Amino acid sequence: MDWELFFGTLLTPLLLLGFGWYWKINPPKKINHLYGYRTRRSMANQQIWDHANRIGAKMLLWLGWVTLAISVLLFLLVPTYAILIATFILLIGIGMGMYWCETQLNRHYDRNGNPKP
């Protein structure tokens, strides 16, 4: 077994889980440009920022577990291409996660950043 390839395949999902867990326990308190779920929509006001970072942490945890399971399966089935395929799946997952987060924000807030009734 090629341990470097195995741990390389698992590194990104484990980082996603770690950051998602940390972010869930310690979400960014104030709008900033360093870390957090940072989009134009999420940085519109503090209420949206707080909501976006709660769902962003959930997205990271979900994406971490899914990519971890897929990465292990890929390593067992096609170890030579596991990192490449896992990276492609991760990019798709990030895009889908951002779409989901933005959809949630649009569902709860209007264009001016006010909560919808």
C-alpha positions as CSV (number, residue, x, y, z in Angstrom):
1,M,0.0,0.0,0.0
2,D,1.3,3.4,-0.9
3,W,0.8,5.4,2.3
4,E,1.8,8.7,0.9
5,L,-0.9,8.4,-1.8
6,F,-3.4,7.2,0.8
7,F,-2.8,10.1,3.2
8,G,-2.7,12.5,0.3
9,T,-6.1,11.3,-0.8
10,L,-7.5,11.7,2.7
11,L,-5.9,15.1,3.5
12,T,-8.5,17.4,2.0
13,P,-11.6,15.6,3.4
14,L,-10.0,15.6,6.8
15,L,-9.2,19.3,6.5
16,L,-12.8,20.0,5.5
17,L,-14.0,18.1,8.5
18,G,-11.6,19.9,10.8
19,F,-12.4,23.4,9.6
20,G,-16.1,22.6,9.5
21,W,-16.1,21.4,13.1
22,Y,-14.0,24.4,14.2
23,W,-16.2,26.8,12.3
24,K,-19.3,25.3,13.8
25,I,-17.9,25.6,17.4
26,N,-16.3,29.1,16.8
27,P,-18.1,30.9,13.9
28,P,-16.6,34.2,12.8
29,K,-18.1,36.8,15.0
30,K,-17.8,39.9,12.7
31,I,-17.8,40.3,9.0
32,N,-14.2,40.0,7.8
33,H,-12.1,39.3,4.7
34,L,-9.9,36.5,6.3
35,Y,-12.1,33.6,7.0
36,G,-15.8,32.5,6.9
37,Y,-18.3,32.1,4.2
38,R,-17.4,35.2,2.2
39,T,-19.6,36.2,-0.7
40,R,-21.1,39.6,-1.6
41,R,-24.5,38.3,-0.3
42,S,-23.2,36.9,3.0
43,M,-21.3,40.1,3.8
44,A,-24.3,42.4,3.2
45,N,-25.0,42.7,7.0
46,Q,-24.2,41.0,10.3
47,Q,-27.5,39.0,10.4
48,I,-26.9,37.5,7.0
49,W,-23.2,36.9,7.9
50,D,-24.2,34.9,11.0
51,H,-26.7,32.8,9.1
52,A,-24.4,32.2,6.2
53,N,-21.6,31.0,8.5
54,R,-23.9,28.6,10.3
55,I,-25.0,27.0,7.0
56,G,-21.4,27.2,5.7
57,A,-20.2,25.1,8.6
58,K,-22.9,22.5,7.9
59,M,-21.8,22.5,4.2
60,L,-18.2,21.9,5.1
61,L,-19.0,19.1,7.4
62,W,-21.3,17.4,4.9
63,L,-18.8,17.9,2.1
64,G,-16.0,16.5,4.3
65,W,-17.9,13.3,5.2
66,V,-19.0,12.8,1.6
67,T,-15.5,13.4,0.1
68,L,-13.9,11.2,2.8
69,A,-16.1,8.3,1.9
70,I,-15.6,8.8,-1.8
71,S,-11.9,9.2,-1.4
72,V,-11.5,5.9,0.6
73,L,-13.6,4.1,-2.1
74,L,-11.6,5.6,-4.9
75,F,-8.3,4.7,-3.2
76,L,-9.4,1.1,-2.9
77,L,-10.8,0.9,-6.4
78,V,-8.4,3.0,-8.5
79,P,-5.5,4.2,-6.3
80,T,-3.5,5.7,-9.2
81,Y,-6.2,8.2,-10.1
82,A,-7.8,8.6,-6.6
83,I,-6.5,12.1,-6.0
84,L,-7.4,13.4,-9.4
85,I,-10.9,12.0,-9.3
86,A,-11.4,13.1,-5.7
87,T,-10.3,16.6,-6.5
88,F,-12.8,16.8,-9.4
89,I,-15.6,15.5,-7.1
90,L,-14.5,18.0,-4.5
91,L,-14.7,21.0,-6.9
92,I,-18.2,19.9,-7.9
93,G,-19.2,19.6,-4.3
94,I,-17.9,23.0,-3.4
95,G,-19.9,24.5,-6.3
96,M,-23.0,22.7,-5.2
97,G,-22.4,23.7,-1.6
98,M,-22.1,27.4,-2.5
99,Y,-25.2,27.2,-4.6
100,W,-27.1,25.6,-1.7
101,C,-25.8,28.3,0.7
102,E,-26.8,31.1,-1.6
103,T,-30.2,29.5,-2.2
104,Q,-30.8,29.4,1.6
105,L,-29.8,33.0,1.9
106,N,-32.1,34.0,-0.9
107,R,-34.9,32.0,0.7
108,H,-34.5,33.9,4.1
109,Y,-33.5,37.4,3.0
110,D,-34.6,39.9,0.4
111,R,-32.3,41.7,-2.0
112,N,-31.8,44.5,0.6
113,G,-30.7,42.1,3.3
114,N,-33.9,42.3,5.3
115,P,-35.4,39.0,6.6
116,K,-38.3,37.7,4.6
117,P,-41.6,37.3,6.5
